[in-house]
Structure formats: structure tokens, C-alpha cells
Amino acid sequence: MANTEVCHADITDAGLARLAELGNPYEIYGDPWEGHRLMAAEGDFTRWDHDLGQG
């Protein structure tokens, strides 16, 4: 695969379970871009929803 190609795959049930075990990194470690005004996103962003075709 070239570095410009995008690969799309669904996550397995085992992968979802592992993610649930690990927890939300923003809740655990905080926002890595907080305090970096050029890197931080601003705005009212909706959550990513796979069921709505966003992933």
C-alpha cells in the first residue's frame, strides 16, 4: 500500500472489547493538544457515529 492510500476495515468484537478495557484516552490522560493553540480544534463537533456512516 502506498502512503497515500486509505484502508477501511471494520473493528472486530474482540477489538471493541479491548478498547472498552483500555478506556477513553482523553479521560485518562487528558487532551494532548490542550495549551497548543495552533494544534487545538475549536468548535462544536459531533461525535463520530459508525451507524450514521461516519466510519
VOGU-3710 file (C-alpha; in Angstrom, 3 decimals, decimal comma):
1> mantevchad> 0,000/0,000/0,000  1,300/3,455/-0,846  1,410/6,146/1,819  -1,435/7,976/0,027  -3,868/5,045/0,104  -6,598/4,690/2,707  -7,550/1,316/4,120  -11,025/0,854/5,609  -11,899/-2,086/7,823  -14,476/-2,881/10,472
11> itdaglarla> -13,310/-3,499/14,017  -13,890/-6,967/15,444  -15,884/-7,720/18,579  -12,603/-8,614/20,302  -11,184/-5,240/19,271  -14,212/-3,388/20,656  -13,890/-5,311/23,923  -10,192/-4,386/24,170  -10,951/-0,721/23,542  -13,557/-0,823/26,305
21> elgnpyeiyg> -10,942/-2,308/28,663  -8,416/0,391/27,817  -10,860/3,258/28,334  -11,050/6,711/26,800  -7,528/8,170/26,469  -8,867/11,741/26,710  -10,452/10,900/30,079  -7,340/9,050/31,312  -4,513/11,265/30,004  -6,258/14,496/29,045
31> dpweghrlma> -6,191/16,376/25,744  -2,680/16,212/24,248  -3,244/19,467/22,359  -4,503/21,487/25,321  -2,356/24,572/25,596  -1,157/24,370/21,966  -3,415/26,900/20,304  -2,242/26,091/16,771  -2,972/22,370/17,245  -6,231/22,509/19,195
41> aegdftrwdh> -9,554/22,177/17,386  -12,215/24,700/18,152  -15,915/24,359/17,585  -18,900/22,228/18,402  -18,012/18,878/16,818  -20,391/15,948/16,769  -19,192/12,543/17,939  -18,091/10,020/15,317  -21,001/7,640/14,711  -20,353/4,439/12,756
51> dlgqg> -24,104/3,754/12,466  -24,558/7,009/10,562  -21,910/6,054/8,013  -19,097/8,073/9,589  -16,626/5,271/9,758
//
